[in-house]
């Protein structure tokens, strides 16, 4: 069976998702690299739009997994928050299980 990361690679390495990851990484002072520019605190909020609920969950799981830190997400109500949390947790579990096998 192929690894989950190989199946999801086109999504995990999509330029839009990578741009968000890089922007978030810049603001992480614990990972500050001397070659990175300082974060732009006056910048507009980051947004990934037009994604299905499953795609949102995958994007959040990928970002959280690669950044190794929590991500805060605002939803319209508790029902949407729970659905998103459940699917995101599944993707995070798959990604972390695969990492343990390496």
C-alpha positions in Angstrom: 0.0 0.0 0.0 1.4 3.4 -0.9 2.3 5.8 1.9 -0.3 8.5 2.6 2.2 11.3 2.0 2.8 10.0 -1.5 -0.9 9.9 -2.2 -1.3 13.4 -0.8 1.9 14.9 -2.1 0.3 17.1 -4.8 -1.9 18.7 -2.2 0.7 18.9 0.6 3.2 20.6 -1.8 0.7 22.9 -3.5 2.2 26.4 -3.9 -0.8 28.1 -2.1 -0.4 25.8 0.9 3.4 26.2 0.9 3.0 30.0 0.9 0.8 29.9 3.9 3.2 27.5 5.7 6.2 29.8 5.0 4.3 32.8 6.2 3.3 31.1 9.4 6.8 29.8 9.9 8.2 33.4 9.7 6.1 34.4 12.7 7.3 31.5 14.8 10.1 33.1 17.0 11.2 29.7 18.2 12.2 28.7 14.6 13.5 32.1 13.6 16.2 31.8 10.9 18.6 34.6 10.4 17.9 34.5 6.7 14.2 34.9 7.0 12.7 38.4 6.9 10.8 39.5 10.0 7.1 38.8 10.0 4.8 41.5 8.6 2.3 42.0 11.5 0.3 44.5 9.5 -0.4 42.0 6.7 -3.9 40.8 5.9 -5.0 37.6 7.5 -4.1 34.4 5.7 -6.9 32.8 3.8 -7.3 29.6 1.8 -10.6 29.9 0.0 -12.8 27.7 -2.1 -11.9 24.4 -0.4 -14.3 21.7 0.6 -14.5 20.7 4.2 -12.2 17.7 3.6 -9.7 19.9 1.8 -9.7 22.4 4.6 -9.1 19.6 7.1 -6.2 18.3 5.0 -4.7 21.8 4.7 -4.9 22.4 8.4 -3.5 18.9 9.3 -0.6 19.4 6.8 0.2 22.9 8.2 0.0 21.8 11.8 2.0 18.7 11.2 4.8 20.5 9.2 4.9 23.5 11.6 4.8 21.2 14.7 2.5 23.6 16.5 -1.3 24.2 17.0 -3.3 26.3 14.6 -6.3 28.3 15.6 -9.3 28.1 13.3 -12.5 30.1 13.5 -15.7 28.6 12.3 -19.3 29.8 11.9 -20.7 27.5 14.6 -19.9 24.6 16.9 -21.2 22.0 14.5 -18.9 23.1 11.8 -16.0 23.3 14.3 -16.6 19.7 15.4 -16.8 18.3 11.9 -13.6 20.1 10.9 -11.9 18.9 14.1 -12.9 15.3 13.5 -11.6 15.1 9.9 -8.5 17.2 10.7 -7.7 14.8 13.6 -7.9 11.8 11.2 -5.5 13.4 8.7 -3.1 14.3 11.6 -3.2 10.8 12.9 -2.4 9.4 9.5 0.5 11.8 9.0 1.9 11.1 12.4 1.6 7.3 12.1 3.5 7.4 8.8 6.2 9.5 10.4 6.7 6.9 13.2 7.2 4.2 10.5 10.1 6.0 8.9 
